[in-house]
Amino acid sequence: MTAVKAGRLIDPRTGTVSSGVVLLIENGKVKSVGPALSVPTGARAIDLSGFTVLPGLIDCHTHLIDISGDEDPLRELKNTAAQRAFESIPNARATIRAGFTTVRDVGTYRAFVDVALRDAIAKGWVEGPRMYVAGAYVTITGGGGALTGFAPDITLPWDLRFGIADGADQVRQKVRDIAQHGVDLIKVIATGAFLTHGSNPLSAEYTYEELRAAVEEATKKGLKVAAHAHSAEGIKLAARAGVASIEHGTYLDDEGIRLMKEHGTYLVADIYDAEWIRQGGKAGYPQDLAEKQPEADEIQRQNFRKAVQAGVKIAFGTDASNFPHGLNARQFAWQVKYGQTPIEAIRSATISAAELIGRGDEIGALEPGKWADLIAVKGDPLSDVRVLENVSFVMKEGKIFKDAR
């Protein structure tokens, strides 16, 4: 058994802060939590009395099978699947050491490399966060999730075109094909994309019927659907179709907000990564991608603010890979800048994120019976949320992954 002594403990569910709390951990799970609990004889004691403790953070929009620096999607033609897998190992390590003990990894061009990384982490072969993965993008031919920009006489290998599906019947079949490989969610590309050659983020790519087919088929498999959606029309089609989350939500309008509230759809908006790109990251992007709708950054952020004010459910997601993995927590300050309180931002990366993933009974809070995922920081993130950018201690399932006390 392990006993963790917390100086201050933040409960994201209630927004309360308790002092002098002890957490007893057994078999990787929280056994009990309370002030001045007695520490059993022989238990390992971890003294975090000088720190603020909170649940391990959750990022609902990552791409661990991707690296920041070479931002041309055609880089996928330069590497094998094995290279992509090995390159992802430092990404996983940086992510968990930044305090993110769980991620929802929402797509990779090379199908199922994310499944392999998830399983390697679960088996203890690789250091990283608990992963819930999509396996491959479900996208139209030439769509926002397709690898495009190469000569027409080139035929891509199977794993770089696995998720292409046109028409409701093909979408159903593709969801079945992806689901049988043990994925945790389905990712559909409902609109064009900023970072795909020849793709227009203002366009809706899948119809309602196609999106509904994806949701119906995923539901049969016990899976939720995350929808990449920038355009207002694409967002509304996806919300009506019953997707669990809108990823990005750049051009979200008032009707889209109403539909998302009506259907209980989460917004997962990556409102920090454009700042990284603006400060020098654009150097890695091909010109056609770097020049797409530069005004969209602020539009997305203002629409995030409107969604927060309207009461749309928010889950934390950064699109990590557009910036270096491990900097995920920088987004907290942007969510606060654009409308959330610090506890709301923290809740989006704990309780709310766990609910979106469908694991609210296992993660997202330090409560009896849940996994012992916790982090510790110096200072008070409820006063300055940037404190979360410097995590001193990380535990996942009762195992220490970082201790910089």
C-alpha positions as CSV (number, residue, x, y, z in Angstrom):
1,M,0.0,0.0,0.0
2,T,1.0,3.6,-0.7
3,A,0.0,6.7,1.4
4,V,0.2,10.1,-0.4
5,K,0.2,13.1,1.9
6,A,-1.2,16.1,0.0
7,G,-0.7,19.6,1.2
8,R,-3.7,20.8,-0.8
9,L,-6.0,18.6,-2.8
10,I,-8.2,20.0,-5.6
11,D,-11.5,18.1,-6.3
12,P,-12.5,19.1,-9.8
13,R,-16.0,17.6,-9.4
14,T,-16.9,20.1,-6.6
15,G,-14.3,22.7,-7.1
16,T,-13.3,22.5,-3.5
17,V,-9.7,22.5,-2.1
18,S,-8.9,20.4,1.0
19,S,-5.7,20.7,3.2
20,G,-3.8,17.9,4.9
21,V,-5.5,15.1,2.9
22,V,-4.1,11.5,2.8
23,L,-4.7,9.2,-0.1
24,L,-4.3,5.5,0.4
25,I,-3.5,3.6,-2.7
26,E,-3.7,-0.2,-3.2
27,N,-3.2,-2.2,-6.4
28,G,-3.0,0.9,-8.5
29,K,-6.3,2.3,-7.3
30,V,-7.4,4.8,-4.7
31,K,-8.7,3.0,-1.7
32,S,-9.6,5.9,0.5
33,V,-9.2,9.7,0.7
34,G,-9.6,11.9,3.7
35,P,-8.0,14.3,6.2
36,A,-5.5,12.8,8.6
37,L,-6.1,9.2,7.6
38,S,-3.8,6.9,9.5
39,V,-1.0,5.4,7.4
40,P,-0.9,1.6,7.7
41,T,2.2,0.1,9.1
42,G,4.6,-0.8,6.3
43,A,2.9,1.4,3.7
44,R,5.2,3.4,1.4
45,A,4.8,7.1,2.3
46,I,5.0,9.9,-0.3
47,D,5.2,13.4,1.1
48,L,3.5,15.9,-1.1
49,S,2.6,18.2,1.8
50,G,4.3,21.1,0.1
51,F,2.4,20.7,-3.1
52,T,-1.1,21.0,-4.7
53,V,-2.3,17.6,-5.8
54,L,-5.0,17.0,-8.4
55,P,-6.1,14.1,-10.7
56,G,-3.9,13.2,-13.6
57,L,-4.7,15.3,-16.6
58,I,-6.5,14.1,-19.7
59,D,-5.9,15.4,-23.3
60,C,-8.8,14.4,-25.6
61,H,-7.1,15.4,-28.9
62,T,-3.6,14.2,-29.4
63,H,-1.6,12.6,-32.2
64,L,1.3,10.8,-30.5
65,I,2.2,9.1,-33.8
66,D,3.3,12.4,-35.1
67,I,6.1,14.9,-34.4
68,S,6.4,18.7,-34.5
69,G,8.9,20.1,-37.0
70,D,8.2,18.6,-40.4
71,E,4.5,19.6,-40.9
72,D,4.1,18.4,-44.5
73,P,1.7,15.4,-44.5
74,L,3.8,13.9,-47.3
75,R,6.5,13.2,-44.7
76,E,4.5,10.0,-44.2
77,L,5.9,8.7,-47.5
78,K,9.5,9.1,-46.1
79,N,9.0,6.7,-43.2
80,T,7.9,3.1,-42.6
81,A,5.2,2.2,-40.1
82,A,8.0,0.8,-37.8
83,Q,9.8,4.2,-37.9
84,R,6.6,6.0,-37.1
85,A,6.1,3.7,-34.1
86,F,9.6,4.2,-32.7
87,E,9.4,7.9,-33.3
88,S,6.3,8.0,-31.1
89,I,8.0,6.7,-28.0
90,P,9.5,10.0,-26.9
91,N,6.2,11.7,-27.6
92,A,4.5,9.3,-25.1
93,R,7.2,9.8,-22.5
94,A,7.0,13.6,-22.8
95,T,3.3,13.6,-22.5
96,I,3.0,11.6,-19.3
97,R,5.9,13.5,-17.7
98,A,3.9,16.7,-18.4
99,G,1.2,15.4,-16.2
100,F,-1.1,13.9,-18.8
101,T,-1.8,10.4,-17.6
102,T,-4.5,9.7,-20.2
103,V,-5.0,10.8,-23.8
104,R,-7.5,10.2,-26.5
105,D,-5.4,9.8,-29.6
106,V,-7.6,10.8,-32.5
107,G,-6.0,9.6,-35.7
108,T,-2.9,8.6,-37.6
109,Y,-2.3,8.5,-41.3
110,R,-0.7,5.1,-40.9
111,A,-3.5,2.9,-39.7
112,F,-3.2,1.2,-36.3
113,V,0.3,2.3,-35.3
114,D,-1.6,4.1,-32.5
115,V,-3.1,0.7,-31.4
116,A,0.4,-0.7,-31.2
117,L,1.6,2.2,-29.1
118,R,-1.4,1.9,-26.8
119,D,-0.8,-1.8,-26.2
120,A,3.0,-1.3,-25.7
121,I,2.3,1.3,-23.0
122,A,-0.4,-1.0,-21.4
123,K,2.1,-3.8,-21.3
124,G,4.8,-1.7,-19.7
125,W,7.2,-1.8,-22.6
126,V,6.9,1.9,-23.3
127,E,6.5,4.8,-20.8
128,G,3.5,6.8,-21.6
129,P,-0.1,7.8,-20.8
130,R,-3.1,5.5,-20.9
131,M,-4.3,5.8,-24.5
132,Y,-7.7,5.6,-26.2
133,V,-7.1,5.4,-29.9
134,A,-9.0,5.8,-33.2
135,G,-6.9,3.6,-35.4
136,A,-7.4,5.5,-38.7
137,Y,-9.3,8.5,-40.1
138,V,-12.6,7.8,-41.7
139,T,-12.5,10.3,-44.6
140,I,-13.8,10.8,-48.1
141,T,-11.6,10.3,-51.1
142,G,-9.2,13.3,-51.2
143,G,-10.7,14.5,-48.0
144,G,-9.3,16.3,-44.9
145,G,-8.1,13.0,-43.4
146,A,-6.6,11.6,-46.6
147,L,-3.0,11.8,-47.6
148,T,-3.0,14.1,-50.7
149,G,-0.6,16.1,-52.7
150,F,1.3,13.3,-54.5
151,A,1.3,12.5,-58.2
152,P,-1.8,10.7,-59.6
153,D,0.2,7.7,-60.8
154,I,1.4,6.8,-57.2
155,T,-0.6,4.2,-55.3
156,L,-0.4,4.4,-51.6
157,P,0.2,1.4,-49.4
158,W,-2.9,0.0,-47.6
159,D,-2.2,1.6,-44.3
160,L,-2.1,5.1,-45.7
161,R,-5.5,4.8,-47.3
162,F,-7.3,2.4,-45.0
163,G,-10.0,4.8,-43.8
164,I,-11.2,6.2,-47.1
165,A,-15.0,5.7,-47.5
166,D,-17.5,7.3,-49.8
167,G,-21.3,6.9,-49.3
168,A,-23.2,5.6,-46.3
169,D,-22.6,1.9,-47.1
170,Q,-18.9,2.3,-47.5
171,V,-18.8,4.3,-44.2
172,R,-20.6,1.5,-42.4
173,Q,-18.2,-1.0,-43.8
174,K,-15.1,1.1,-42.9
175,V,-16.3,1.6,-39.3
176,R,-16.7,-2.2,-39.1
177,D,-13.2,-2.7,-40.5
178,I,-11.6,-0.3,-38.1
179,A,-13.5,-1.5,-35.1
180,Q,-12.3,-5.1,-35.6
181,H,-8.8,-3.9,-34.9
182,G,-9.5,-3.1,-31.3
183,V,-9.8,0.7,-31.4
184,D,-11.5,2.7,-28.7
185,L,-13.3,5.3,-30.8
186,I,-14.1,6.2,-34.4
187,K,-12.8,9.4,-35.9
188,V,-14.6,10.9,-38.9
189,I,-13.4,13.8,-40.9
190,A,-16.7,15.7,-41.4
191,T,-15.1,18.8,-43.1
192,G,-12.1,19.9,-44.9
193,A,-8.8,20.5,-43.0
194,F,-6.3,23.3,-42.7
195,L,-3.3,20.9,-42.7
196,T,-4.2,18.8,-45.8
197,H,-3.2,19.6,-49.3
198,G,-6.1,20.7,-51.5
199,S,-8.6,20.6,-48.7
200,N,-11.0,23.5,-47.8
201,P,-11.8,23.7,-44.1
202,L,-14.9,25.8,-45.0
203,S,-16.4,22.8,-46.8
204,A,-18.6,20.0,-45.4
205,E,-17.3,16.7,-46.7
206,Y,-19.6,14.0,-45.3
207,T,-23.3,14.2,-45.6
208,Y,-25.7,13.7,-42.7
209,E,-26.5,10.2,-44.0
210,E,-22.9,9.3,-44.1
211,L,-22.2,10.7,-40.6
212,R,-25.3,9.0,-39.2
213,A,-24.2,5.7,-40.7
214,A,-20.8,6.1,-38.9
215,V,-22.5,6.9,-35.5
216,E,-25.0,4.0,-35.9
217,E,-22.3,1.5,-36.8
218,A,-19.9,2.7,-34.1
219,T,-22.7,2.5,-31.5
220,K,-23.3,-1.2,-32.4
221,K,-19.6,-1.7,-31.5
222,G,-19.9,0.2,-28.3
223,L,-17.8,3.0,-29.6
224,K,-18.2,6.8,-29.7
225,V,-17.5,9.0,-32.7
226,A,-15.3,12.1,-32.7
227,A,-15.9,14.4,-35.6
228,H,-13.2,16.7,-37.0
229,A,-15.3,19.7,-38.0
230,H,-14.3,23.2,-38.9
231,S,-17.1,24.6,-41.1
232,A,-20.4,25.7,-39.5
233,E,-22.4,23.4,-41.7
234,G,-20.2,20.4,-41.0
235,I,-20.4,21.0,-37.3
236,K,-24.2,21.1,-37.5
237,L,-24.4,17.9,-39.6
238,A,-22.2,16.1,-37.2
239,A,-24.1,17.2,-34.1
240,R,-27.4,16.2,-35.7
241,A,-25.9,12.8,-36.6
242,G,-25.1,12.2,-32.9
243,V,-21.3,12.4,-32.7
244,A,-19.9,12.5,-29.2
245,S,-17.6,15.4,-29.9
246,I,-16.8,18.2,-32.3
247,E,-13.0,18.5,-32.7
248,H,-11.8,22.0,-33.5
249,G,-15.2,23.7,-34.0
250,T,-13.5,26.7,-35.7
251,Y,-16.5,28.2,-37.5
252,L,-19.1,27.2,-34.9
253,D,-22.2,29.4,-35.1
254,D,-25.2,30.0,-32.9
255,E,-27.3,27.2,-34.4
256,G,-24.4,24.9,-34.0
257,I,-24.1,25.9,-30.3
258,R,-27.9,25.2,-29.9
259,L,-27.6,21.8,-31.6
260,M,-24.5,20.8,-29.5
261,K,-26.4,21.7,-26.3
262,E,-29.5,19.8,-27.5
263,H,-27.5,16.7,-28.3
264,G,-25.0,16.9,-25.4
265,T,-22.1,17.1,-27.9
266,Y,-18.7,18.0,-26.4
267,L,-16.5,20.7,-27.9
268,V,-12.8,19.8,-28.0
269,A,-11.2,23.0,-29.3
270,D,-7.4,23.3,-29.8
271,I,-7.2,27.0,-29.1
272,Y,-3.5,27.1,-28.2
273,D,-1.6,25.5,-31.0
274,A,-2.1,28.4,-33.5
275,E,-0.1,30.5,-31.1
276,W,2.9,28.1,-31.3
277,I,2.7,28.2,-35.1
278,R,2.5,32.0,-35.1
279,Q,5.6,32.3,-32.9
280,G,7.8,30.4,-35.4
281,G,6.2,27.0,-36.0
282,K,5.1,28.1,-39.5
283,A,8.6,27.4,-40.8
284,G,7.8,23.7,-40.9
285,Y,4.6,24.1,-43.0
286,P,4.4,24.0,-46.8
287,Q,3.3,27.4,-48.2
288,D,-0.2,26.3,-49.2
289,L,-1.0,25.1,-45.7
290,A,0.6,28.1,-43.9
291,E,-1.5,30.5,-45.9
292,K,-4.9,29.0,-45.3
293,Q,-7.4,31.3,-43.5
294,P,-5.1,33.0,-41.0
295,E,-8.1,34.8,-39.5
296,A,-9.5,31.4,-38.4
297,D,-7.3,31.4,-35.3
298,E,-9.2,34.2,-33.6
299,I,-12.5,33.2,-35.0
300,Q,-12.1,29.8,-33.3
301,R,-11.2,31.3,-30.0
302,Q,-14.1,33.7,-30.0
303,N,-16.5,30.9,-30.8
304,F,-14.9,28.9,-28.0
305,R,-15.8,31.8,-25.7
306,K,-19.4,31.8,-27.0
307,A,-19.7,28.1,-26.5
308,V,-18.4,28.4,-22.9
309,Q,-20.9,31.2,-22.2
310,A,-23.7,29.2,-23.7
311,G,-23.0,26.1,-21.5
312,V,-21.7,23.8,-24.2
313,K,-19.9,20.8,-22.7
314,I,-16.1,21.4,-23.0
315,A,-13.4,18.7,-23.0
316,F,-9.7,19.6,-23.0
317,G,-7.9,18.8,-26.3
318,T,-4.8,20.4,-27.8
319,D,-4.0,18.7,-31.1
320,A,-0.6,18.0,-29.7
321,S,1.9,17.4,-32.6
322,N,1.2,20.8,-34.1
323,F,3.4,21.8,-31.2
324,P,6.0,19.6,-29.4
325,H,4.5,16.9,-27.2
326,G,4.7,17.7,-23.5
327,L,3.6,21.3,-23.9
328,N,-0.1,20.3,-23.7
329,A,-0.7,22.2,-20.4
330,R,0.0,25.6,-22.1
331,Q,-3.6,25.5,-23.4
332,F,-5.1,25.9,-19.9
333,A,-4.2,29.6,-19.9
334,W,-5.8,30.1,-23.3
335,Q,-9.0,28.4,-22.1
336,V,-9.1,30.8,-19.2
337,K,-8.3,33.8,-21.4
338,Y,-11.2,32.9,-23.6
339,G,-13.9,32.4,-21.0
340,Q,-13.4,29.6,-18.5
341,T,-12.4,29.9,-14.9
342,P,-9.3,28.0,-13.8
343,I,-11.5,25.3,-12.1
344,E,-13.6,24.9,-15.3
345,A,-10.4,24.5,-17.4
346,I,-9.1,21.9,-14.9
347,R,-12.5,20.2,-14.9
348,S,-12.4,20.0,-18.8
349,A,-9.1,18.0,-18.5
350,T,-10.3,15.7,-15.7
351,I,-14.0,15.0,-15.0
352,S,-15.4,16.2,-18.3
353,A,-12.7,14.5,-20.4
354,A,-13.2,11.2,-18.6
355,E,-16.9,11.4,-19.3
356,L,-16.3,12.1,-23.0
357,I,-14.0,9.1,-23.2
358,G,-16.6,7.0,-21.4
359,R,-14.3,6.2,-18.5
360,G,-15.8,8.4,-15.8
361,D,-15.9,5.5,-13.4
362,E,-12.2,4.9,-13.8
363,I,-10.4,8.2,-14.2
364,G,-10.7,11.9,-13.9
365,A,-11.0,12.2,-10.1
366,L,-9.2,10.9,-7.0
367,E,-12.0,8.9,-5.6
368,P,-12.2,5.4,-4.1
369,G,-12.2,2.7,-6.7
370,K,-10.6,4.8,-9.5
371,W,-7.1,4.6,-10.9
372,A,-4.5,6.3,-8.8
373,D,-3.6,8.9,-11.4
374,L,-2.4,12.1,-9.8
375,I,0.0,15.0,-10.3
376,A,1.5,17.6,-7.9
377,V,2.5,21.2,-8.6
378,K,4.1,24.0,-6.7
379,G,1.7,26.9,-6.2
380,D,-2.1,27.2,-6.7
381,P,-3.5,26.5,-10.2
382,L,-6.8,28.0,-9.1
383,S,-5.0,31.4,-8.8
384,D,-2.6,30.9,-11.7
385,V,-3.5,28.1,-14.1
386,R,-0.1,28.3,-15.7
387,V,1.3,26.5,-12.6
388,L,0.1,23.3,-14.4
389,E,2.8,23.9,-17.1
390,N,5.4,22.8,-14.5
391,V,4.5,19.5,-13.0
392,S,6.7,18.2,-10.2
393,F,5.3,14.8,-9.6
394,V,3.3,12.3,-11.8
395,M,1.7,9.0,-10.8
396,K,-0.3,6.7,-13.0
397,E,-2.0,3.7,-11.5
398,G,0.0,4.0,-8.4
399,K,3.4,4.0,-10.2
400,I,5.6,7.1,-10.2
401,F,6.6,8.4,-13.6
402,K,8.1,11.7,-12.5
403,D,9.5,12.9,-9.2
404,A,11.1,16.3,-9.4
405,R,10.4,17.5,-5.8
